[in-house]
Amino acid sequence: MTAPASSPGPLIGLIFLIDAIILDFVAIVVLRKDSKNLLNRLTTLAMIVFGAYLFFEGLIYILPLDPFYPVVFNIFRDISVTGAIIAAVIGPLTGMLLLKGEYYITQKRVLVPILAAGVIGILLTLPNDSVRYILTQDTLGFDLSLWGIIGLLLIPVSLMSIATFYFIRTLRAVDRSHAKYQKALALCVALLLVTVGIAYYSAFTLLGITLPILGLLGHIFFLLASACFFYAFR
C-alpha cells in the first residue's frame, strides 16, 4: 500500500531517537562507575530497555509507510512495548534494593509477583496492540483492546508507582545535609517524571486523542527524566 507519511511524525520520532541516545549514554556512565554494583546494573538495564522502547517507537514515526507498514512497524512496536514493560519491572526492584537491600529483593515472595506482573503485561499487550494509520489526520496511532490497556498502561503505571514510593521513602531516610541527598532527590524526580509520562500517554490513549502536538509536549517528561538520571549518576 502507498500512503502519505505523517507530517508531524518524523519530528516526534526524532525526539524519541535523541532521548534513546541520551539514555544509552547515561547507562554507559552508570555502569562504568561501578559495574559490580547491583543497583548500577539494574539501573543500566532499565535505561537500555527503556531506550529500546524509545528507539523503536521513534523508527515507527520516521520510516516511510511504504514498504514498512504494517508488518515491520508492528514488529518494532512489539519490541518497544516489551522494553517499556521490562523497564517498569526493574523500577520497583531498584527502589526496594535501595531501601531494603539485596537480600530482600531476592526473596521469592517479593521477586515472583513483580516478575509475574511483567510477564502478564507482555502477554496481554503483544496480541492486543497494533500500529494503525489514521487517514483523516495523516498520522499514526495505536489500537489497544481492553487487555492491551491493562498490559501496557495499567500494569507499568502501577509498577512505576511502587518504584516511586520506595524511592521517596529512601529519600526521606537520607540526611538533607548529606552530599548524596541532591542525587537521591534527582533519582526520585526522574522516576516520578517517567511515571507521570507513562500516565500522560495512557490518558490520551484511553481517550483516543492522537494530536501530535500533545505527544511532543508529553515527551518533555522523558527528556527531563533523562537529565535527572544523568545528574543522579554522573
C-alpha atoms as an extended CHARMM CRD file, in Angstrom:
* protein
*
       234  EXT
         1         1  MET       CA              0.0000000000        0.0000000000        0.0000000000  PROA      1               0.0000000000
         2         2  THR       CA              1.0480000000        3.5910000000       -0.5070000000  PROA      2               0.0000000000
         3         3  ALA       CA              0.0020000000        6.3080000000        1.8960000000  PROA      3               0.0000000000
         4         4  PRO       CA              1.4350000000        9.7100000000        2.7660000000  PROA      4               0.0000000000
         5         5  ALA       CA              3.7630000000        9.8510000000        5.7310000000  PROA      5               0.0000000000
         6         6  SER       CA              2.5680000000       11.6250000000        8.8300000000  PROA      6               0.0000000000
         7         7  SER       CA              3.7680000000       15.2310000000        8.6100000000  PROA      7               0.0000000000
         8         8  PRO       CA              4.4900000000       15.6650000000       12.3560000000  PROA      8               0.0000000000
         9         9  GLY       CA              5.5870000000       12.0600000000       12.7300000000  PROA      9               0.0000000000
        10        10  PRO       CA              9.2940000000       12.4690000000       11.8410000000  PROA      10              0.0000000000
        11        11  LEU       CA              9.6790000000       15.2400000000       14.4300000000  PROA      11              0.0000000000
        12        12  ILE       CA              8.1930000000       13.0720000000       17.1730000000  PROA      12              0.0000000000
        13        13  GLY       CA             10.3260000000       10.1520000000       16.0070000000  PROA      13              0.0000000000
        14        14  LEU       CA             13.4890000000       12.2530000000       16.0440000000  PROA      14              0.0000000000
        15        15  ILE       CA             12.8320000000       13.3250000000       19.6390000000  PROA      15              0.0000000000
        16        16  PHE       CA             12.3390000000        9.6800000000       20.6090000000  PROA      16              0.0000000000
        17        17  LEU       CA             15.6450000000        8.7100000000       18.9630000000  PROA      17              0.0000000000
        18        18  ILE       CA             17.5290000000       11.5700000000       20.6310000000  PROA      18              0.0000000000
        19        19  ASP       CA             16.1870000000       10.5670000000       24.0370000000  PROA      19              0.0000000000
        20        20  ALA       CA             17.1370000000        6.9300000000       23.3610000000  PROA      20              0.0000000000
        21        21  ILE       CA             20.7180000000        8.0210000000       22.6220000000  PROA      21              0.0000000000
        22        22  ILE       CA             20.8050000000       10.1210000000       25.7930000000  PROA      22              0.0000000000
        23        23  LEU       CA             19.5600000000        7.1890000000       27.8840000000  PROA      23              0.0000000000
        24        24  ASP       CA             22.1530000000        4.8300000000       26.3890000000  PROA      24              0.0000000000
        25        25  PHE       CA             24.8880000000        7.3700000000       27.1210000000  PROA      25              0.0000000000
        26        26  VAL       CA             23.7470000000        7.7190000000       30.7340000000  PROA      26              0.0000000000
        27        27  ALA       CA             23.5320000000        3.9110000000       31.0250000000  PROA      27              0.0000000000
        28        28  ILE       CA             27.2020000000        3.6390000000       30.0000000000  PROA      28              0.0000000000
        29        29  VAL       CA             28.1570000000        6.3140000000       32.5340000000  PROA      29              0.0000000000
        30        30  VAL       CA             26.2870000000        4.4800000000       35.3020000000  PROA      30              0.0000000000
        31        31  LEU       CA             27.7980000000        1.0840000000       34.5010000000  PROA      31              0.0000000000
        32        32  ARG       CA             31.3370000000        2.4210000000       34.1890000000  PROA      32              0.0000000000
        33        33  LYS       CA             31.1570000000        3.9510000000       37.6640000000  PROA      33              0.0000000000
        34        34  ASP       CA             30.8500000000        0.5160000000       39.2440000000  PROA      34              0.0000000000
        35        35  SER       CA             29.9120000000       -2.4460000000       37.0680000000  PROA      35              0.0000000000
        36        36  LYS       CA             29.8160000000       -4.8000000000       40.0620000000  PROA      36              0.0000000000
        37        37  ASN       CA             27.2110000000       -2.7720000000       41.9430000000  PROA      37              0.0000000000
        38        38  LEU       CA             23.7620000000       -4.3690000000       41.6210000000  PROA      38              0.0000000000
        39        39  LEU       CA             21.9900000000       -1.0160000000       41.7480000000  PROA      39              0.0000000000
        40        40  ASN       CA             24.1000000000        0.2710000000       38.8670000000  PROA      40              0.0000000000
        41        41  ARG       CA             23.4990000000       -2.8650000000       36.8420000000  PROA      41              0.0000000000
        42        42  LEU       CA             19.7340000000       -2.7470000000       37.3500000000  PROA      42              0.0000000000
        43        43  THR       CA             19.6370000000        0.9510000000       36.5160000000  PROA      43              0.0000000000
        44        44  THR       CA             21.7210000000        0.3810000000       33.4010000000  PROA      44              0.0000000000
        45        45  LEU       CA             19.4490000000       -2.4330000000       32.2490000000  PROA      45              0.0000000000
        46        46  ALA       CA             16.3510000000       -0.3110000000       32.8570000000  PROA      46              0.0000000000
        47        47  MET       CA             17.7920000000        2.5250000000       30.7840000000  PROA      47              0.0000000000
        48        48  ILE       CA             18.8050000000        0.2180000000       27.9380000000  PROA      48              0.0000000000
        49        49  VAL       CA             15.4070000000       -1.4730000000       27.6330000000  PROA      49              0.0000000000
        50        50  PHE       CA             13.5450000000        1.8310000000       28.0040000000  PROA      50              0.0000000000
        51        51  GLY       CA             15.9260000000        3.2520000000       25.4120000000  PROA      51              0.0000000000
        52        52  ALA       CA             14.9060000000        0.3610000000       23.1450000000  PROA      52              0.0000000000
        53        53  TYR       CA             11.2800000000        1.4110000000       23.6260000000  PROA      53              0.0000000000
        54        54  LEU       CA             12.0970000000        4.9870000000       22.5980000000  PROA      54              0.0000000000
        55        55  PHE       CA             14.3280000000        3.9120000000       19.6920000000  PROA      55              0.0000000000
        56        56  PHE       CA             11.9040000000        1.5280000000       18.0050000000  PROA      56              0.0000000000
        57        57  GLU       CA              8.9550000000        3.7950000000       18.7120000000  PROA      57              0.0000000000
        58        58  GLY       CA             10.9090000000        6.5800000000       17.0270000000  PROA      58              0.0000000000
        59        59  LEU       CA             11.5870000000        4.4380000000       13.9640000000  PROA      59              0.0000000000
        60        60  ILE       CA              7.8440000000        3.8990000000       13.5430000000  PROA      60              0.0000000000
        61        61  TYR       CA              7.3520000000        7.6380000000       13.1400000000  PROA      61              0.0000000000
        62        62  ILE       CA             10.4290000000        8.2770000000       10.9800000000  PROA      62              0.0000000000
        63        63  LEU       CA             10.3470000000        5.4490000000        8.4310000000  PROA      63              0.0000000000
        64        64  PRO       CA              8.0670000000        5.8110000000        5.3820000000  PROA      64              0.0000000000
        65        65  LEU       CA              4.8260000000        3.8810000000        5.4660000000  PROA      65              0.0000000000
        66        66  ASP       CA              5.6150000000        2.0440000000        2.2730000000  PROA      66              0.0000000000
        67        67  PRO       CA              7.1030000000       -0.6080000000        2.4580000000  PROA      67              0.0000000000
        68        68  PHE       CA              7.3820000000       -0.8280000000        6.2680000000  PROA      68              0.0000000000
        69        69  TYR       CA              3.7000000000       -0.5800000000        7.1960000000  PROA      69              0.0000000000
        70        70  PRO       CA              2.1750000000       -2.6200000000        8.7750000000  PROA      70              0.0000000000
        71        71  VAL       CA              4.3570000000       -5.7370000000        9.2730000000  PROA      71              0.0000000000
        72        72  VAL       CA              7.7060000000       -4.1480000000       10.1600000000  PROA      72              0.0000000000
        73        73  PHE       CA              6.0620000000       -1.3820000000       12.1740000000  PROA      73              0.0000000000
        74        74  ASN       CA              4.2000000000       -3.9140000000       14.2870000000  PROA      74              0.0000000000
        75        75  ILE       CA              7.4270000000       -5.8420000000       14.9220000000  PROA      75              0.0000000000
        76        76  PHE       CA              9.0700000000       -2.5990000000       16.0670000000  PROA      76              0.0000000000
        77        77  ARG       CA              6.0340000000       -1.8960000000       18.2360000000  PROA      77              0.0000000000
        78        78  ASP       CA              6.2740000000       -5.3410000000       19.8810000000  PROA      78              0.0000000000
        79        79  ILE       CA              9.9530000000       -4.7310000000       20.6830000000  PROA      79              0.0000000000
        80        80  SER       CA              9.2730000000       -1.2380000000       22.0310000000  PROA      80              0.0000000000
        81        81  VAL       CA              6.3860000000       -2.1650000000       24.3250000000  PROA      81              0.0000000000
        82        82  THR       CA              8.3170000000       -5.1740000000       25.6490000000  PROA      82              0.0000000000
        83        83  GLY       CA             11.2080000000       -2.8630000000       26.5320000000  PROA      83              0.0000000000
        84        84  ALA       CA              8.8730000000       -0.4190000000       28.2710000000  PROA      84              0.0000000000
        85        85  ILE       CA              7.2720000000       -3.1520000000       30.3970000000  PROA      85              0.0000000000
        86        86  ILE       CA             10.6510000000       -4.6760000000       31.3540000000  PROA      86              0.0000000000
        87        87  ALA       CA             11.8460000000       -1.2210000000       32.4190000000  PROA      87              0.0000000000
        88        88  ALA       CA              8.7310000000       -0.8620000000       34.5690000000  PROA      88              0.0000000000
        89        89  VAL       CA              9.5000000000       -4.2120000000       36.2220000000  PROA      89              0.0000000000
        90        90  ILE       CA             13.0360000000       -3.1040000000       37.0790000000  PROA      90              0.0000000000
        91        91  GLY       CA             11.7480000000        0.1190000000       38.6550000000  PROA      91              0.0000000000
        92        92  PRO       CA             10.2980000000       -1.3150000000       41.8950000000  PROA      92              0.0000000000
        93        93  LEU       CA             13.1740000000       -3.7930000000       42.2230000000  PROA      93              0.0000000000
        94        94  THR       CA             15.6070000000       -0.8800000000       42.1500000000  PROA      94              0.0000000000
        95        95  GLY       CA             13.5940000000        1.0720000000       44.7150000000  PROA      95              0.0000000000
        96        96  MET       CA             13.3360000000       -1.9320000000       47.0470000000  PROA      96              0.0000000000
        97        97  LEU       CA             17.0560000000       -2.6080000000       46.6460000000  PROA      97              0.0000000000
        98        98  LEU       CA             17.8820000000        0.9030000000       47.8110000000  PROA      98              0.0000000000
        99        99  LEU       CA             15.5450000000        0.8250000000       50.7980000000  PROA      99              0.0000000000
       100       100  LYS       CA             15.7330000000       -2.7810000000       51.9610000000  PROA      100             0.0000000000
       101       101  GLY       CA             18.8540000000       -4.2760000000       50.4110000000  PROA      101             0.0000000000
       102       102  GLU       CA             19.7850000000       -7.0660000000       48.0270000000  PROA      102             0.0000000000
       103       103  TYR       CA             18.5760000000       -9.9240000000       50.2290000000  PROA      103             0.0000000000
       104       104  TYR       CA             15.0520000000       -8.5010000000       50.3380000000  PROA      104             0.0000000000
       105       105  ILE       CA             14.5330000000       -8.3410000000       46.5610000000  PROA      105             0.0000000000
       106       106  THR       CA             15.8590000000      -11.8830000000       46.0370000000  PROA      106             0.0000000000
       107       107  GLN       CA             13.1200000000      -13.3830000000       48.2110000000  PROA      107             0.0000000000
       108       108  LYS       CA             10.5280000000      -15.2660000000       46.1570000000  PROA      108             0.0000000000
       109       109  ARG       CA              7.5990000000      -13.5230000000       47.8360000000  PROA      109             0.0000000000
       110       110  VAL       CA              8.9800000000      -10.1990000000       46.5970000000  PROA      110             0.0000000000
       111       111  LEU       CA             10.5840000000      -11.1140000000       43.2850000000  PROA      111             0.0000000000
       112       112  VAL       CA              7.9990000000      -13.5070000000       41.8500000000  PROA      112             0.0000000000
       113       113  PRO       CA              4.9370000000      -11.1730000000       41.9490000000  PROA      113             0.0000000000
       114       114  ILE       CA              6.8780000000       -8.3510000000       40.2650000000  PROA      114             0.0000000000
       115       115  LEU       CA              8.2760000000      -10.6080000000       37.5460000000  PROA      115             0.0000000000
       116       116  ALA       CA              4.8480000000      -12.2040000000       37.0930000000  PROA      116             0.0000000000
       117       117  ALA       CA              3.2780000000       -8.7620000000       36.6290000000  PROA      117             0.0000000000
       118       118  GLY       CA              5.7940000000       -8.0370000000       33.8800000000  PROA      118             0.0000000000
       119       119  VAL       CA              5.2050000000      -11.3430000000       32.1030000000  PROA      119             0.0000000000
       120       120  ILE       CA              1.4390000000      -10.8770000000       32.3020000000  PROA      120             0.0000000000
       121       121  GLY       CA              1.8190000000       -7.3300000000       30.9780000000  PROA      121             0.0000000000
       122       122  ILE       CA              3.7850000000       -8.5450000000       27.9480000000  PROA      122             0.0000000000
       123       123  LEU       CA              1.4320000000      -11.4600000000       27.2600000000  PROA      123             0.0000000000
       124       124  LEU       CA             -1.5930000000       -9.1700000000       27.4340000000  PROA      124             0.0000000000
       125       125  THR       CA             -0.0430000000       -6.4440000000       25.3040000000  PROA      125             0.0000000000
       126       126  LEU       CA              1.5710000000       -8.1710000000       22.3260000000  PROA      126             0.0000000000
       127       127  PRO       CA             -1.5670000000       -9.7700000000       20.8410000000  PROA      127             0.0000000000
       128       128  ASN       CA             -3.7880000000       -6.8010000000       21.7110000000  PROA      128             0.0000000000
       129       129  ASP       CA             -1.7790000000       -3.8480000000       20.4240000000  PROA      129             0.0000000000
       130       130  SER       CA             -1.1150000000       -2.7930000000       16.8280000000  PROA      130             0.0000000000
       131       131  VAL       CA              0.0010000000        0.1760000000       14.7370000000  PROA      131             0.0000000000
       132       132  ARG       CA             -2.6310000000        1.8860000000       12.5940000000  PROA      132             0.0000000000
       133       133  TYR       CA             -2.5790000000        4.6600000000       10.0410000000  PROA      133             0.0000000000
       134       134  ILE       CA             -5.1710000000        7.3860000000       10.6170000000  PROA      134             0.0000000000
       135       135  LEU       CA             -6.0010000000        8.6320000000        7.1400000000  PROA      135             0.0000000000
       136       136  THR       CA             -8.1540000000       11.5890000000        8.2220000000  PROA      136             0.0000000000
       137       137  GLN       CA             -5.3500000000       13.0050000000       10.4060000000  PROA      137             0.0000000000
       138       138  ASP       CA             -2.4180000000       11.7940000000        8.2920000000  PROA      138             0.0000000000
       139       139  THR       CA             -0.6960000000       10.3590000000       11.3290000000  PROA      139             0.0000000000
       140       140  LEU       CA             -0.0020000000        7.0710000000       13.0750000000  PROA      140             0.0000000000
       141       141  GLY       CA             -1.7710000000        5.7320000000       16.1290000000  PROA      141             0.0000000000
       142       142  PHE       CA             -2.1060000000        2.5220000000       18.0760000000  PROA      142             0.0000000000
       143       143  ASP       CA             -5.0430000000        0.1920000000       18.5790000000  PROA      143             0.0000000000
       144       144  LEU       CA             -5.3220000000       -1.2150000000       22.1040000000  PROA      144             0.0000000000
       145       145  SER       CA             -8.0240000000       -3.5460000000       23.3250000000  PROA      145             0.0000000000
       146       146  LEU       CA             -9.0340000000       -3.5850000000       26.9850000000  PROA      146             0.0000000000
       147       147  TRP       CA             -6.4690000000       -6.3300000000       27.6610000000  PROA      147             0.0000000000
       148       148  GLY       CA             -3.8010000000       -4.2990000000       25.8990000000  PROA      148             0.0000000000
       149       149  ILE       CA             -4.6490000000       -1.2740000000       28.0360000000  PROA      149             0.0000000000
       150       150  ILE       CA             -4.2260000000       -3.3690000000       31.1750000000  PROA      150             0.0000000000
       151       151  GLY       CA             -0.9290000000       -4.8650000000       29.9770000000  PROA      151             0.0000000000
       152       152  LEU       CA              0.7250000000       -1.8060000000       28.5150000000  PROA      152             0.0000000000
       153       153  LEU       CA             -0.7100000000        1.0170000000       30.5950000000  PROA      153             0.0000000000
       154       154  LEU       CA             -2.1620000000       -0.0570000000       33.9360000000  PROA      154             0.0000000000
       155       155  ILE       CA              0.4910000000       -2.6150000000       34.9070000000  PROA      155             0.0000000000
       156       156  PRO       CA              3.5320000000       -0.3840000000       34.0830000000  PROA      156             0.0000000000
       157       157  VAL       CA              1.9560000000        2.6350000000       35.8060000000  PROA      157             0.0000000000
       158       158  SER       CA              1.2970000000        0.5040000000       38.8960000000  PROA      158             0.0000000000
       159       159  LEU       CA              4.8660000000       -0.8330000000       38.9180000000  PROA      159             0.0000000000
       160       160  MET       CA              6.3760000000        2.6240000000       38.4670000000  PROA      160             0.0000000000
       161       161  SER       CA              4.1460000000        3.9700000000       41.2420000000  PROA      161             0.0000000000
       162       162  ILE       CA              5.5620000000        1.2990000000       43.5650000000  PROA      162             0.0000000000
       163       163  ALA       CA              9.0820000000        2.2560000000       42.4620000000  PROA      163             0.0000000000
       164       164  THR       CA              8.4320000000        5.9280000000       43.1590000000  PROA      164             0.0000000000
       165       165  PHE       CA              7.0150000000        5.0660000000       46.5920000000  PROA      165             0.0000000000
       166       166  TYR       CA             10.1810000000        3.1960000000       47.5780000000  PROA      166             0.0000000000
       167       167  PHE       CA             12.4830000000        5.8820000000       46.2350000000  PROA      167             0.0000000000
       168       168  ILE       CA             10.6240000000        8.5830000000       48.1500000000  PROA      168             0.0000000000
       169       169  ARG       CA             10.8870000000        6.5190000000       51.3380000000  PROA      169             0.0000000000
       170       170  THR       CA             14.6120000000        6.1270000000       50.6970000000  PROA      170             0.0000000000
       171       171  LEU       CA             14.9430000000        9.8530000000       50.1300000000  PROA      171             0.0000000000
       172       172  ARG       CA             13.2060000000       10.6370000000       53.4160000000  PROA      172             0.0000000000
       173       173  ALA       CA             15.7700000000        8.4740000000       55.1990000000  PROA      173             0.0000000000
       174       174  VAL       CA             18.7130000000       10.4520000000       53.7820000000  PROA      174             0.0000000000
       175       175  ASP       CA             20.0090000000       13.4090000000       55.7730000000  PROA      175             0.0000000000
       176       176  ARG       CA             19.3980000000       16.5790000000       53.7520000000  PROA      176             0.0000000000
       177       177  SER       CA             22.8470000000       17.8340000000       54.6740000000  PROA      177             0.0000000000
       178       178  HSD       CA             24.4210000000       14.7000000000       53.2040000000  PROA      178             0.0000000000
       179       179  ALA       CA             26.2750000000       15.1300000000       49.9150000000  PROA      179             0.0000000000
       180       180  LYS       CA             24.2290000000       12.3730000000       48.2760000000  PROA      180             0.0000000000
       181       181  TYR       CA             20.8570000000       13.9510000000       49.0830000000  PROA      181             0.0000000000
       182       182  GLN       CA             20.6830000000       16.0110000000       45.8800000000  PROA      182             0.0000000000
       183       183  LYS       CA             21.4660000000       12.9850000000       43.7430000000  PROA      183             0.0000000000
       184       184  ALA       CA             18.9220000000       10.8640000000       45.5910000000  PROA      184             0.0000000000
       185       185  LEU       CA             16.3760000000       13.6290000000       45.0260000000  PROA      185             0.0000000000
       186       186  ALA       CA             17.2190000000       13.7350000000       41.3070000000  PROA      186             0.0000000000
       187       187  LEU       CA             16.6900000000        9.9740000000       41.0840000000  PROA      187             0.0000000000
       188       188  CYS       CA             13.2680000000       10.2580000000       42.7270000000  PROA      188             0.0000000000
       189       189  VAL       CA             12.2920000000       13.1090000000       40.4070000000  PROA      189             0.0000000000
       190       190  ALA       CA             13.4380000000       11.0840000000       37.3770000000  PROA      190             0.0000000000
       191       191  LEU       CA             11.2730000000        8.1210000000       38.3530000000  PROA      191             0.0000000000
       192       192  LEU       CA              8.3440000000       10.3900000000       39.0830000000  PROA      192             0.0000000000
       193       193  LEU       CA              8.7120000000       12.0310000000       35.6600000000  PROA      193             0.0000000000
       194       194  VAL       CA              8.7670000000        8.6300000000       33.9360000000  PROA      194             0.0000000000
       195       195  THR       CA              5.6580000000        7.5880000000       35.8720000000  PROA      195             0.0000000000
       196       196  VAL       CA              3.8640000000       10.8320000000       35.0160000000  PROA      196             0.0000000000
       197       197  GLY       CA              4.9480000000       10.4620000000       31.3810000000  PROA      197             0.0000000000
       198       198  ILE       CA              3.5030000000        6.9540000000       31.1630000000  PROA      198             0.0000000000
       199       199  ALA       CA              0.3060000000        8.1030000000       32.8580000000  PROA      199             0.0000000000
       200       200  TYR       CA              0.1100000000       11.0940000000       30.4710000000  PROA      200             0.0000000000
       201       201  TYR       CA              0.3090000000        8.9170000000       27.3830000000  PROA      201             0.0000000000
       202       202  SER       CA             -2.0260000000        6.3700000000       28.9820000000  PROA      202             0.0000000000
       203       203  ALA       CA             -4.6930000000        9.0150000000       29.4730000000  PROA      203             0.0000000000
       204       204  PHE       CA             -4.5610000000       10.1370000000       25.8570000000  PROA      204             0.0000000000
       205       205  THR       CA             -4.5590000000        6.5600000000       24.6150000000  PROA      205             0.0000000000
       206       206  LEU       CA             -7.6350000000        5.7630000000       26.6910000000  PROA      206             0.0000000000
       207       207  LEU       CA             -9.3670000000        8.9070000000       25.4130000000  PROA      207             0.0000000000
       208       208  GLY       CA             -8.3850000000        8.1670000000       21.8090000000  PROA      208             0.0000000000
       209       209  ILE       CA             -6.5910000000       11.5140000000       21.3810000000  PROA      209             0.0000000000
       210       210  THR       CA             -3.9070000000       11.4830000000       18.6550000000  PROA      210             0.0000000000
       211       211  LEU       CA             -2.9410000000       15.1700000000       18.3780000000  PROA      211             0.0000000000
       212       212  PRO       CA              0.8180000000       15.2150000000       17.5640000000  PROA      212             0.0000000000
       213       213  ILE       CA              1.4990000000       18.4350000000       19.4890000000  PROA      213             0.0000000000
       214       214  LEU       CA              0.2690000000       16.7690000000       22.6840000000  PROA      214             0.0000000000
       215       215  GLY       CA              2.6360000000       13.8960000000       22.0020000000  PROA      215             0.0000000000
       216       216  LEU       CA              5.5370000000       16.3340000000       21.7340000000  PROA      216             0.0000000000
       217       217  LEU       CA              4.5750000000       18.0640000000       24.9710000000  PROA      217             0.0000000000
       218       218  GLY       CA              4.2300000000       14.7520000000       26.7880000000  PROA      218             0.0000000000
       219       219  HSD       CA              7.6780000000       13.6490000000       25.7170000000  PROA      219             0.0000000000
       220       220  ILE       CA              9.1600000000       16.5150000000       27.7160000000  PROA      220             0.0000000000
       221       221  PHE       CA              8.6240000000       14.3100000000       30.7990000000  PROA      221             0.0000000000
       222       222  PHE       CA             11.0010000000       11.6810000000       29.3850000000  PROA      222             0.0000000000
       223       223  LEU       CA             13.6110000000       14.2430000000       28.3350000000  PROA      223             0.0000000000
       224       224  LEU       CA             13.6260000000       15.8030000000       31.8010000000  PROA      224             0.0000000000
       225       225  ALA       CA             13.8110000000       12.3320000000       33.3610000000  PROA      225             0.0000000000
       226       226  SER       CA             16.9220000000       11.5650000000       31.2820000000  PROA      226             0.0000000000
       227       227  ALA       CA             18.5580000000       14.7640000000       32.5310000000  PROA      227             0.0000000000
       228       228  CYS       CA             17.7420000000       13.8320000000       36.1410000000  PROA      228             0.0000000000
       229       229  PHE       CA             19.1190000000       10.3120000000       35.6840000000  PROA      229             0.0000000000
       230       230  PHE       CA             22.3480000000       11.7770000000       34.3180000000  PROA      230             0.0000000000
       231       231  TYR       CA             22.6880000000       14.1490000000       37.2680000000  PROA      231             0.0000000000
       232       232  ALA       CA             21.9660000000       11.3880000000       39.7790000000  PROA      232             0.0000000000
       233       233  PHE       CA             24.6680000000        9.0680000000       38.4440000000  PROA      233             0.0000000000
       234       234  ARG       CA             27.2880000000       11.3990000000       36.9850000000  PROA      234             0.0000000000
